């Protein structure tokens, strides 16, 4: 039973990572590519690690997998945010259809109209 579960987790993890690579190649700009790479790297690697543990890793391996998954959960969004912030400061345009740049700094994106009412709210 555990070998069957490990195989299913392995296939799902590989499918998630394959879709993430497809998203990186297919999406139009840095910001949407970051979304694909961040989700795929965290979820895909986590599923592959859990598959290795379920397949016969034991308690020491399970403890390591939990630690690795927690560290991935903490570092993946921070890395994606740092890359997005660097792209934003380099004024990388948003090329996605219907992208809205609320700051008005990126040249290729649509800007939102100014807010009406109390500006301090």
C-alpha positions, 0 to 999 in steps of 0.5 A: 500500500505504501509503495502505491501511495509513493508512486501516486505522490511521485507522479503528481509531483512530477506533473506539478513540476512539469506544469510549472515548467510549461508555465515558465515557458508560456507566460508572458512576463516576469511576474506571472512566470514567478507565480508558476515557478514558485508554486511548482517548486514548492508543491512539486518538490514537497510531493517528491520528498513526501513520496520518498518518505512514504516509500520507505524512509522511516522516522529520521527521513520524515523529520528531515522532510518536514524540516525541508518542507517548512524551510521551502514554505518560508523561503520560496515566497521570499525569493519570489518577492525579491525577484519581483521587486527587482523586476519592478525596480528595473521597470519590467512591464506587465505584458499579461492581458488585462494587467493593472499596475496600481502604481502607474510606474510600469509603461505597458500596463493599464493604470487604475483611475484615481480613487474618489472619496477620502484619500486617507482611508 
